[in-house]
């Protein structure tokens, strides 16, 4: 039985030696956005791979993508991100669609990997609601940070900021 927090077993007490693994941090955030397009068009921007490539991209070069917008399907993405004064980072993201309700809701889980190390996994719920002249989008993400970065307190702001930038790209893609 797995436990976490103060009740986590001490590996040294089992005779395994070493120090306990660092804990997984969990965070949740929500981004809401009003879009000047109907829910059917916003939904299509998630579903249509060609349109999706205009707003969902990993940074860097040598990007590769595969997308299957079906329940049980998902997306794989990878790229190489140059880092000033250091070796480039290999980025990868894999997702699996758990629930799709046309023009209403998309639920998926994904894992982000940097240099072959899983950094975080998230459950994302995207809700689309008709608005007076468009769509009210609500993006809720529940993240489990699996590997601490050099500055762990920056992980959630980084993820929230990247989501906001991605949604700015969605806004631009919907304009044409």
VMD Tcl script that draws the C-alpha trace (Angstrom):
set ca {
  {0.00 0.00 0.00}
  {1.46 3.35 -1.02}
  {1.37 6.22 1.43}
  {2.48 9.80 1.23}
  {3.37 12.64 3.53}
  {4.11 12.09 7.22}
  {2.92 8.46 7.03}
  {5.29 7.51 4.20}
  {7.50 4.54 5.03}
  {11.19 5.16 5.59}
  {13.19 3.04 3.06}
  {16.05 2.77 5.57}
  {13.65 1.10 8.05}
  {12.93 -1.61 5.43}
  {16.62 -2.35 5.08}
  {16.60 -0.74 1.60}
  {19.00 1.99 2.69}
  {19.26 5.41 1.11}
  {17.07 8.41 1.76}
  {13.36 8.69 1.06}
  {12.37 9.90 -2.40}
  {11.17 13.51 -2.49}
  {7.40 13.87 -2.33}
  {5.14 14.58 -5.25}
  {3.65 18.07 -5.08}
  {0.06 18.61 -6.21}
  {-1.35 21.90 -7.42}
  {-4.51 22.99 -9.22}
  {-5.20 26.11 -11.26}
  {-7.97 27.43 -13.47}
  {-7.75 29.82 -16.41}
  {-10.93 31.34 -17.82}
  {-11.14 33.05 -21.16}
  {-13.80 34.56 -23.38}
  {-13.41 33.77 -27.07}
  {-15.07 35.50 -30.03}
  {-16.08 32.22 -31.67}
  {-18.91 29.78 -31.04}
  {-18.24 26.62 -28.98}
  {-18.31 24.50 -32.15}
  {-15.39 26.50 -33.64}
  {-13.40 26.39 -30.37}
  {-13.99 22.64 -30.12}
  {-12.86 22.24 -33.75}
  {-9.60 24.05 -32.89}
  {-8.86 21.23 -30.42}
  {-10.09 18.43 -32.71}
  {-8.68 19.44 -36.11}
  {-4.97 18.57 -36.13}
  {-4.09 21.22 -38.73}
  {-5.74 24.00 -36.71}
  {-4.32 22.56 -33.46}
  {-0.76 22.87 -34.82}
  {-1.29 26.63 -35.15}
  {-1.74 27.03 -31.39}
  {-0.41 23.93 -29.63}
  {3.34 23.61 -30.11}
  {6.32 22.68 -28.03}
  {9.10 25.25 -28.09}
  {12.34 24.52 -29.91}
  {13.33 22.76 -33.12}
  {12.88 19.31 -34.68}
  {9.27 19.21 -33.47}
  {7.23 16.06 -34.13}
  {3.54 15.52 -33.47}
  {0.95 12.77 -33.76}
  {-2.69 13.43 -32.80}
  {-5.72 11.14 -32.45}
  {-8.69 13.15 -31.13}
  {-10.81 10.25 -29.85}
  {-11.58 8.92 -26.39}
  {-8.67 6.58 -25.70}
  {-6.59 8.34 -28.35}
  {-4.17 11.11 -27.57}
  {-1.24 13.14 -28.70}
  {2.52 12.75 -28.69}
  {4.78 15.73 -29.17}
  {8.53 16.18 -28.96}
  {11.13 18.86 -29.69}
  {14.66 19.96 -28.84}
  {14.88 23.21 -26.92}
  {18.19 25.15 -27.10}
  {19.44 26.38 -23.72}
  {21.92 29.26 -23.64}
  {25.26 28.03 -22.28}
  {24.05 24.46 -21.73}
  {23.12 21.33 -23.63}
  {19.76 21.47 -25.42}
  {16.80 19.95 -23.57}
  {14.77 17.15 -25.15}
  {11.09 17.88 -24.52}
  {8.24 15.39 -24.86}
  {4.57 15.37 -24.01}
  {2.16 12.46 -24.22}
  {-1.57 12.70 -23.61}
  {-4.63 10.48 -23.53}
  {-8.18 11.74 -24.07}
  {-10.50 10.48 -21.32}
  {-13.77 12.23 -22.20}
  {-14.92 14.25 -25.21}
  {-18.32 15.91 -25.43}
  {-18.53 17.84 -28.74}
  {-18.60 21.62 -28.33}
  {-18.86 21.22 -24.54}
  {-16.04 19.39 -22.73}
  {-12.64 17.77 -23.22}
  {-10.90 15.86 -20.44}
  {-7.40 14.51 -20.90}
  {-4.34 13.45 -18.95}
  {-0.79 14.19 -20.01}
  {2.81 13.83 -18.88}
  {5.62 16.27 -19.67}
  {9.13 14.87 -19.92}
  {12.44 16.77 -20.04}
  {15.58 14.84 -20.99}
  {13.78 11.52 -20.47}
  {12.71 12.45 -16.90}
  {8.97 12.82 -16.23}
  {8.56 16.29 -14.71}
  {4.80 16.45 -14.16}
  {1.54 14.73 -15.01}
  {-1.76 16.56 -15.19}
  {-5.47 16.02 -15.53}
  {-7.00 18.78 -17.65}
  {-10.68 19.63 -18.00}
  {-11.62 22.11 -20.73}
  {-15.20 23.34 -20.51}
  {-16.84 25.32 -23.32}
  {-20.01 27.30 -22.60}
  {-21.92 29.51 -25.03}
  {-21.51 33.19 -24.24}
  {-23.43 36.20 -25.63}
  {-21.21 36.49 -28.73}
  {-18.85 33.56 -28.39}
  {-17.55 31.04 -25.90}
  {-16.57 31.05 -22.26}
  {-13.64 28.61 -21.93}
  {-12.66 27.26 -18.53}
  {-9.38 25.30 -18.31}
  {-8.80 23.49 -15.00}
  {-5.54 21.64 -14.52}
  {-4.62 19.36 -11.63}
  {-0.86 18.81 -11.72}
  {1.33 16.33 -9.91}
  {4.93 17.59 -10.00}
  {6.95 14.38 -10.08}
  {10.47 15.80 -10.26}
  {11.44 19.07 -8.62}
  {13.07 21.66 -10.82}
  {16.00 23.79 -9.66}
  {13.47 26.28 -8.24}
  {10.38 24.21 -7.32}
  {8.32 27.26 -6.36}
  {8.51 28.34 -10.02}
  {6.96 25.11 -11.36}
  {3.30 26.08 -10.94}
  {3.71 29.68 -12.21}
  {5.66 28.28 -15.20}
  {2.90 25.78 -16.00}
  {0.11 28.34 -15.55}
  {2.02 30.87 -17.71}
  {2.64 28.29 -20.45}
  {-1.07 27.45 -20.43}
  {-1.96 31.13 -20.74}
  {0.44 31.51 -23.69}
  {-1.05 28.42 -25.35}
  {-4.55 29.86 -24.93}
  {-3.35 33.16 -26.43}
  {-2.31 31.06 -29.42}
  {-5.77 29.49 -29.51}
  {-7.30 32.96 -29.60}
  {-5.07 33.89 -32.55}
  {-5.81 30.62 -34.39}
  {-9.55 31.25 -34.08}
  {-9.14 34.68 -35.69}
  {-7.88 33.04 -38.84}
}
mol new
graphics top color blue
foreach p $ca { graphics top sphere $p radius 0.5 }
foreach p [lrange $ca 0 end-1] q [lrange $ca 1 end] { graphics top cylinder $p $q radius 0.2 }
display resetview
